[in-house]
Amino acid sequence: MTTDDLGMKLPRYVQRRPSGLLRYKRNVPKRLIERLGHTHVYRNLGHSYEDMIKLLPKAHAEVEALFRRSESETSRERTLAIVESHFGTDAAEMLAAGKIDENLEYGLWALHQELEDEVDSAVIGNLAAAAVPTEKLTLKKAFDLYAEFKDADENKKLLNSLKKTQEDLQASMGVIRFGKFSITELTREDALKYRDYLLSRVAPNSVSRYINIVRAVVNHVIDERGLVMKNPFQNLKVKGAGNTATDRLPLSPDDADRGYEAMSGRDDLRTIYLALWETGARMAEITGLEVQDVNLQERQLHIRTNAIRGLKTASSARLLPISDDLVHALQQHRHGMILPRFGGHP
């Protein structure tokens, strides 16, 4: 935070103008200056601290979305980003909808002249015509919409899964079909190519998990945009996927004891083993524990989203009772991340 001339603590990116107006100010990343046509983006946040606090989240979200759109491969998104950065969100929405009044048309013409030597020709053409191409919903765009809906920026595991899935889709069906073709033009053949590409590299159960991600993405945009189409990734058969009667048989008590004893001298591994044995929790739930998730007085583990990891489902949040043995084992690891070697980083 910064401090203004009244001694008030101001959040990052917020400044007070000499007139008393509070303003959100962001430097445009260097890589985007040419596309946006200027070096800073501003949003007014009112004159009072209370108004600023109310308006700040929306302003920050708008500017983050503006930067994302300006990096788009389509001239439509780049044009809308430039219009929003110069004239605001309402003007960009009017242009996207094709509802141009006389004032906006004049503003777009003036902007095209101002930026003629600074931004690419496709955008200049759109500004001069006061129109943008019709949006084409590609599979790449579908992934962007799904990631935004799921707040993937705040979930590193989901973000990595979506990134890896997109890389495999491009490798199997081609960059053009993935990023240029309308999603309604995709066929069952594209889905089969993706499935067979994965089967040549990973186990059948992993193939099913990746296909589930693509199916969820496509179903999301079908519902969100009201598309009339059949999801080509629906009901794909994966030979060898699924559990058999002999998969994941439980350990006998003797085997469990021998496993514990085999970790002699490794307190961290013994703690993980004992916690899994007692609670039935998932591996990531145990290795991702923080100090505030462990209540030794009440003898409880609080499984919940924290700075290390999220949860597989919302219903996974729960309180688990623990024994005196596990309390003693955890007592030795009371520092920030309980098991830093295994918990990873946020």
C-alpha positions in Angstrom: 0.0 0.0 0.0 1.0 3.7 -0.4 0.1 6.7 1.7 -1.6 9.7 0.2 -1.3 13.3 1.4 -4.1 12.8 4.0 -2.2 10.0 5.6 -4.6 7.4 4.3 -3.3 4.0 3.3 -4.1 3.4 -0.4 -4.0 0.0 -2.1 -1.6 -0.8 -4.8 -2.2 1.0 -8.2 -4.4 3.6 -6.4 -3.4 7.3 -6.3 -5.1 10.5 -5.2 -5.1 13.4 -7.8 -4.6 17.0 -6.8 -8.4 17.5 -7.4 -9.1 14.9 -4.7 -10.1 12.2 -7.2 -8.9 8.7 -6.4 -7.7 6.9 -9.5 -6.6 3.4 -10.5 -3.4 3.7 -12.6 -1.6 0.7 -14.3 1.4 0.7 -16.4 0.8 -1.1 -19.7 3.2 -4.0 -20.0 5.9 -3.2 -22.5 4.9 -6.0 -24.8 1.4 -4.5 -25.1 2.1 -0.8 -25.5 2.1 -1.1 -29.3 -1.2 -2.9 -29.3 -3.0 -0.6 -26.9 -1.4 2.6 -28.2 -0.4 4.1 -24.9 1.6 3.4 -21.8 -0.9 3.7 -19.0 -4.5 2.7 -18.2 -6.7 4.7 -15.8 -10.0 4.1 -14.0 -11.7 6.7 -11.8 -12.6 5.5 -8.3 -14.5 8.4 -6.9 -13.5 11.0 -4.3 -14.0 9.1 -1.0 -12.2 6.1 0.4 -15.4 4.2 0.7 -16.2 4.7 -3.0 -12.7 3.6 -3.9 -13.0 0.4 -1.9 -16.2 -0.5 -3.7 -15.0 0.4 -7.2 -11.5 -1.0 -7.0 -12.2 -4.8 -7.5 -14.2 -4.0 -10.7 -11.6 -1.7 -12.0 -8.8 -4.2 -11.4 -10.8 -7.0 -13.0 -11.5 -4.8 -16.1 -7.9 -3.9 -16.6 -6.7 -7.4 -16.1 -9.2 -8.6 -18.7 -8.1 -5.7 -21.0 -4.5 -6.9 -20.9 -5.6 -10.5 -21.6 -7.7 -9.4 -24.6 -5.0 -7.3 -26.0 -2.8 -10.3 -26.4 -5.4 -12.1 -28.4 -4.6 -13.4 -31.9 -7.8 -12.0 -33.3 -8.1 -8.4 -34.6 -11.6 -8.3 -33.0 -10.3 -8.8 -29.5 -7.3 -6.5 -30.0 -9.6 -3.7 -31.4 -12.0 -4.0 -28.5 -9.1 -3.9 -26.0 -7.8 -0.6 -27.6 -11.3 0.9 -27.6 -11.8 0.0 -24.0 -8.5 1.4 -23.0 -9.2 4.7 -24.6 -13.0 5.1 -24.3 -14.0 2.7 -21.5 -16.0 -0.6 -21.2 -19.3 0.8 -22.5 -17.8 1.9 -25.7 -16.1 -1.5 -26.3 -19.4 -3.3 -25.6 -21.3 -1.0 -28.0 -18.7 -1.7 -30.7 -18.8 -5.4 -30.1 -22.6 -5.3 -30.4 -22.5 -3.2 -33.6 -24.5 -0.4 -31.8 -22.5 2.6 -32.9 -23.8 6.1 -32.2 -22.5 9.3 -33.9 -20.2 10.3 -31.0 -18.5 6.9 -30.9 -18.2 6.7 -34.7 -16.4 10.1 -34.6 -14.2 8.9 -31.7 -13.2 5.7 -33.5 -12.3 7.6 -36.7 -10.2 10.1 -34.7 -8.5 7.2 -32.8 -7.7 5.4 -36.1 -5.9 8.5 -37.3 -4.1 8.9 -34.0 -2.8 5.3 -33.9 -2.3 4.7 -37.6 1.4 4.3 -37.3 1.4 2.7 -33.9 -0.9 -0.4 -34.1 -1.3 -3.2 -36.7 -3.2 -2.6 -39.9 -6.1 -5.0 -39.1 -7.0 -3.0 -36.0 -6.7 0.3 -37.8 -9.1 -1.0 -40.5 -11.6 -2.0 -37.8 -11.4 1.4 -36.2 -11.8 3.2 -39.5 -14.8 1.1 -40.4 -16.2 1.4 -36.8 -16.9 -2.3 -36.9 -15.2 -5.5 -35.7 -15.4 -9.0 -37.3 -18.0 -11.4 -35.9 -16.6 -13.4 -33.0 -15.6 -17.0 -33.9 -15.8 -19.3 -30.9 -12.8 -21.6 -31.3 -11.7 -24.4 -29.0 -8.9 -22.2 -27.8 -11.4 -19.5 -26.9 -13.5 -22.1 -25.2 -10.6 -23.0 -22.9 -10.1 -19.2 -22.1 -13.7 -18.9 -21.2 -13.6 -22.0 -19.0 -10.4 -20.9 -17.3 -12.0 -17.5 -16.5 -15.2 -19.2 -15.2 -13.2 -21.5 -13.0 -10.8 -18.8 -11.7 -7.9 -20.9 -13.0 -5.4 -18.1 -12.3 -6.0 -18.9 -8.6 -5.6 -22.6 -9.0 -2.1 -23.6 -10.2 -3.1 -27.3 -10.6 -6.1 -26.5 -12.8 -4.1 -24.0 -14.8 -1.4 -26.5 -15.5 -3.9 -29.2 -16.5 -5.7 -26.8 -18.9 -2.3 -25.8 -20.4 -1.2 -29.4 -20.9 -4.5 -30.4 -22.4 -4.4 -27.5 -24.9 -0.8 -28.5 -26.0 -1.9 -32.1 -26.6 -5.0 -30.9 -28.6 -2.8 -28.8 -30.8 -0.4 -31.6 -31.4 -3.2 -34.1 -32.3 -5.6 -32.0 -34.4 -3.3 -29.2 -35.5 -2.9 -25.6 -34.4 -5.3 -24.3 -37.1 -8.2 -26.5 -36.2 -7.6 -25.8 -32.5 -7.2 -22.0 -32.7 -8.9 -20.9 -36.0 -11.9 -23.2 -36.7 -15.2 -22.6 -35.0 -15.9 -25.1 -32.3 -19.1 -26.1 -34.2 -16.9 -27.3 -37.0 -15.0 -29.9 -34.9 -15.9 -33.5 -35.6 -15.7 -36.9 -33.9 -12.6 -37.5 -36.0 -10.9 -34.7 -34.2 -11.8 -36.3 -30.8 -10.6 -39.7 -32.0 -7.3 -38.3 -33.1 -6.9 -36.7 -29.7 -7.7 -39.9 -27.9 -5.4 -42.0 -30.0 -2.6 -39.4 -29.6 -2.9 -39.7 -25.8 -3.0 -43.5 -25.9 0.3 -43.6 -27.6 1.9 -41.7 -24.7 0.0 -42.2 -21.4 -2.0 -44.8 -19.5 -5.6 -45.4 -20.4 -6.9 -44.0 -17.1 -4.9 -40.8 -17.7 -6.4 -40.6 -21.2 -9.9 -40.7 -19.7 -9.0 -37.9 -17.3 -7.7 -35.6 -20.0 -10.7 -36.3 -22.2 -13.0 -35.4 -19.2 -11.3 -32.0 -19.1 -11.9 -31.3 -22.8 -15.5 -32.5 -22.5 -16.1 -30.2 -19.6 -14.7 -27.2 -21.5 -16.9 -27.9 -24.5 -20.0 -28.5 -22.5 -19.4 -25.3 -20.6 -19.5 -23.1 -23.8 -22.4 -25.1 -25.3 -24.4 -24.2 -22.2 -23.0 -20.7 -21.8 -23.5 -19.6 -25.4 -26.6 -21.7 -26.2 -24.9 -23.6 -29.0 -26.8 -26.2 -31.0 -24.2 -28.9 -31.4 -23.2 -32.3 -30.1 -20.0 -32.5 -28.0 -17.6 -34.6 -30.2 -15.7 -35.6 -27.0 -18.8 -37.1 -25.4 -18.8 -40.8 -24.7 -15.4 -41.5 -26.1 -14.4 -45.1 -25.4 -10.9 -45.6 -23.9 -9.7 -49.2 -24.1 -8.2 -50.4 -20.9 -9.5 -47.6 -18.7 -11.3 -48.2 -15.5 -10.7 -50.3 -12.4 -10.6 -54.1 -12.1 -11.4 -56.3 -9.2 -7.8 -56.5 -8.2 -6.9 -52.8 -8.4 -5.9 -51.0 -5.2 -6.5 -54.0 -2.8 -6.2 -52.8 0.8 -3.0 -53.6 2.8 -3.2 -56.2 5.5 -2.5 -55.0 9.0 0.9 -56.8 8.9 1.8 -55.1 5.5 0.8 -51.7 6.9 2.9 -52.2 10.0 5.9 -53.3 7.9 5.5 -50.2 5.6 5.6 -48.0 8.7 8.6 -49.7 10.1 10.5 -49.5 6.7 10.5 -45.7 7.1 12.5 -45.8 10.3 14.7 -42.6 10.5 12.4 -40.6 8.2 10.1 -38.6 10.5 8.5 -36.7 7.6 7.6 -39.9 5.7 6.3 -41.6 8.8 4.1 -38.6 9.6 2.6 -38.7 6.1 2.1 -42.5 6.3 0.4 -42.3 9.7 -1.8 -39.4 8.7 -3.0 -41.3 5.5 -3.5 -44.5 7.5 -5.6 -42.9 10.2 -7.6 -40.3 8.2 -8.1 -41.8 4.7 -7.3 -38.3 3.4 -5.8 -37.8 -0.1 -2.1 -37.5 -0.4 -2.2 -33.8 -1.5 -4.5 -33.0 1.5 -1.9 -34.2 3.9 1.3 -32.9 2.2 -0.5 -29.6 1.7 -1.3 -28.9 5.4 -0.4 -25.6 6.9 0.0 -24.9 10.6 -3.4 -23.3 10.9 -5.0 -26.5 9.5 -3.7 -28.5 12.5 -5.4 -28.2 15.8 -3.4 -30.2 18.3 -5.4 -29.1 21.3 -8.7 -30.4 19.8 -6.9 -33.2 18.0 -8.3 -32.3 14.5 -7.1 -31.7 11.0 -9.0 -29.1 9.0 -9.0 -30.1 5.4 -9.7 -26.9 3.4 -8.3 -24.7 0.6 -5.2 -22.9 1.7 -2.2 -21.1 0.1 -0.6 -24.4 -0.9 -3.4 -26.2 -2.7 -7.1 -26.2 -3.4 -9.5 -29.1 -2.9 -10.7 -31.6 -5.4 -14.3 -30.8 -4.7 -16.1 -28.2 -2.5 -17.5 -31.0 -0.4 -14.0 -32.2 0.4 -13.7 -29.5 3.1 -14.0 -31.4 6.5 -12.7 -31.8 10.0 -10.9 -35.1 10.8 -10.2 -36.4 14.3 -6.6 -37.6 14.9 -5.0 -39.9 17.5 -2.4 -39.1 20.2 0.2 -40.8 18.0 -0.5 -38.5 15.1 -0.6 -35.5 17.3 2.9 -36.3 18.6 4.1 -36.9 15.0 2.7 -33.6 13.8 4.1 -31.7 16.8 7.5 -31.9 15.2 6.5 -30.2 12.0 4.8 -27.0 13.4 6.3 -24.4 11.0 4.3 -22.7 8.2 3.9 -25.5 5.8 3.8 -28.8 7.8 5.7 -30.9 5.2 7.5 -28.3 3.0 9.5 -31.0 1.1 6.4 -32.6 -0.2 3.8 -29.8 -0.2 5.1 -27.8 -3.1 4.6 -24.1 -3.5 1.5 -22.0 -4.2 
